[in-house]
Every structure is written in structure tokens, then in C-alpha cells.
Amino acid sequence: MKKLVLYFLFLFPVSIANADINLAYLDIQYIIDNSNLGQIYKKNLQDKSDKFKSKLSIKEDEIKKQEAEINNKKNILKENELKIKINNLNKQLKEYQTSKKELNKNFILEKRELSSKILKLLNPILTKYVDENNIKIVIEKKNILVGIKTLDITENILKIFNEETKNLTN
């Protein structure tokens, strides 16, 4: 009988789960948005966006004025002159739409680039924190359905990140 039990255990090894796994979760987007460096990057992006939007707004107003002018003179102008003005208006409208698309594209690219810079600075800080606190796994918060607050290391990492990048924000 002992042989049978040993034979059975040998063929079907029993693995004992280790319940002492240190894990934590982190909200990376929160750090990007609320860190001092992230705030500076966000403000710079917003300033650039506002300047470009004001230029676009001026163009939009000019296009609306021309459209109103064409509508007011529609019955007075000859057919050729009307076509020329409409074609000119369409060209300006296409330029406006192209500029607007370019703004959105550049804004998204620059935002990704700045987030990438923050993540490059964050990675060694996070690695050091994990080593010092004997954490085996860090999971991003957006992938967590439910978890106790004591496993959330976001605020700790944010404080360390702000301290480490203090010289970059000045």
C-alpha cells in the first residue's frame, strides 16, 4: 500500500501554492497626469494647443466672413466671378481642415512622446522601489477589478518620482 501511495504521489506531484507573494498595483496614468513634471508637460502642451487654436479660429472667422459675403453678393455677381470666389473659399476651407487635422495629430504625438519620457524616468524609480520593498509583481491599476488600498503604491511612487525629478522641473 505504501508503494502505491508513493507511486501515486510520484506520478501526480502535488504543488503547494505559495500564498506569501508580495504584489502591488500602480496607476501609471495618475502619475503621468499628477506628477510635477507631468503638470509642466501638460501646461506646455496646452499653451501650444491654445496658440494654434487661436490661429485656426482667426482662419475660421475669415472663412465665415467670405461665405457670408458670397451669399450676400450671390445675385449680383456674374457666374464666373461667383465660381472663382466659391473655389477660393473651398481652397481656404480645405487648408483650414488640413491645419486642424495636423494640430490634432501633432498634439497626440507630442503627448505620447512626453508620456514616454516620463515612463523612462519612472521605470528605474519603480524598479528600485520594488527591489527595496521585496515586491514580486506590480500590476497596472486599470487591470485590477478589486483590490485593497494597502496594495496601491501609486502615491508612494508619485512622491518619490516628484522628489527624483525635482531638478527637471526647475
N, C-alpha and C positions, 0 to 999 in steps of 0.2 A: 504494500500500500504506500509506503514511504517513497518507493521508487516511482510509483505512478504520480504522486503529488509533485515530486522533484522534476519528473519528466514533463508534466503539465506546466509547471512554472517556467521551465527552461524553454519550452516551445512558445509559450504565450507570456512574454515578460510583462511584468506589471510596472508601469511607470508611476511614480509618485509625483504629483504636481507640487511645485514649489509655490506656495501662496505668499511668500515673502518677496514679491517682485516690487521694486520701487518704480513707480511710474508717476508721471505728471502730465498736465496739459497746459497749453500755451496759446494765447490769442495773438497771432503774429500781426494781423491787420490792426488790432488795437495798438500795438507797439508802434507800427508804422505811422498811424494817424496821430497818436498822442505823445510820442517822444518829442523832445525839444528839437532835435534835428528834423524830424518829420514835419513838425509845425512850420519850421523855417522853409523847408522844401515846398510845403503846401502853399504857404503865403507867396513865395516866388512864382509858383505856377499860376496862382490866382491873379497876381499882378500882370503877368504876361498875357493871360487869357483876357483880362479886363481891357487891356490896351488894344488887343486885336479885335475884341468885340466892339469897342467904340469906333474903330476904323470901319468895321463892317456895318455898323449902324449908320454911319455917315453915308456909305455907299448905298445902303438900303433906302435912306431918305431921298437921295438923289434919283434913284430909280423910280421911286413913288412919285416924285415931282414930275419927272419926264413922262411917266404914264398918265398922270393927270393932265399934263399939257397936251399930250397926244389926243386924249379923249375930248378935251375942250376944243381942239382945232380939227377934229376929225372931219367935220362937214366943210371946213374952209379950205383945207389943204388939197392939192391935187393928188391923184392916186399914186404917182411915182414918189412924190415927197413923203406921203404917208408911209409907203412901203420902206423907204430909206430910214425914216425915224423909227419904225417898228423893228426893223432889222438891227439898228443901232441899240435899241432898248433890249432886244433879245441877247445881243452880244454882252452887254453890261450885266444882264441877269445871269448869264452863264458864268461870267467871270466872278460874280458875287457868290454863286453856288460853289464854284471851284475853290474859292478862298475859304468859304465856310467849311467845306469838307477837309481842306488842308489844315485848318485850325484844329478841328476835332481830331484828326489823325495825329498831328504833332503833339497835341495835348495828351493823348493816350500814350504815345510813345515816350514822351518825357516823363510822364507819371510812372510808367513801368521802369524806366531807367533809374529814376530816383528811388523807387521801391527796391530795386535790385541793389543799389548802393547801400541802402540801409540794411538789407539782408546780409550783404557781405560783411558789414561791420558787426552785425548781430550774431553771426554764426560762431566766431571764436568766443564771444562772451557766453553764449549759450553752452558751448562745449565745455568751457571752463566750469560753469555753474553745475552742469551735470556731473562732471568728474568730482568736484568738491563735495557735492551733496549725495553722491553714490546713487544717482538716478539712472535706471537702466533704459527706460523708454520715455520719450516725450512725444505726445500726440498733439496735433493741432486742434484747437478748441472747436472749430467748425465741424470736426468729425466725431465729436462727443455728443451723445444723446443726453446722458445724465451723468453727473459726477459730483462728488463732494467738493466743497470750496477749498478745502485744505490741499487738494491736489493741483489747484490752479496756481502756477508760478508766474503768471503774467506780470503782476505788479512788482514782484521782486526783480524780474528781468528788466522791466522798464526803468526802475530806479538805478540798477547797475548800468544799463545802456546809457541813460542820461548822464551819469557820472563819468563814464568812459569816453563819451563823445562831447564832453563839455568844451574842450578846446576847439572842436569843429564848429560849434555854434556861435562862437565869438567872432 
